[in-house]
């Protein structure tokens, strides 16, 4: 949902509740009194991931009802802290591929995940089978851009010469990017030099709808 559409939805909901934006914000502890009014006036471009569930509560809505169709909620832990994570692209769990998405962040779907902890998160949809033991084709992975410290046996999204891939890091000598797959055709990629690749972020969670 674009910012203008969300502003209209918030404005319409306030009218239904017969509340002003400051009055609505005061209903919820932790929400600044001018938070909603600043968004409606254009001082804020969007609601933060940490506050949007408070805005929804102030308007007697769920986050899904507030953000509208196309922004799904993936959370089965009521009362937990929820992070809204943009689903920005696909990543291969197989051969390398260049990032494809050129969609402005205001227009991408937002997925909600409980208890991710601290970090800067985005989501990717997995294509391919080289990580299918943990993330089958079609899975969604949540990546923490703030966590780039390599730990052997953990999962990361890497960039190699501008192309991305999702693999397990193995700190052997030499180190390599390992598949975790049921398909024996998937092979590890050896790393000769540290400047041959970049760590985009560590995979925090993987989700597959059945």
Secondary structure, DSSP 8 states (H G I E B T S, - for coil): --HHHHHHHHHHHHHHHT--HHHHHTTSTTS-TTHHHHHHHTSSSS--TTTHHHHHHHTT--HHHHH-TT--B----TTS-EEEEEEEEEEESSS-EE------GGGS-EEEEE---SS-EEEEEEESSTTTTTS-TT-EEEEETT-----TT-EEEEEETTEEEEEEEE-SSS-EEE---S-TT---EE-S-GGG-EEEEEEEEEE---
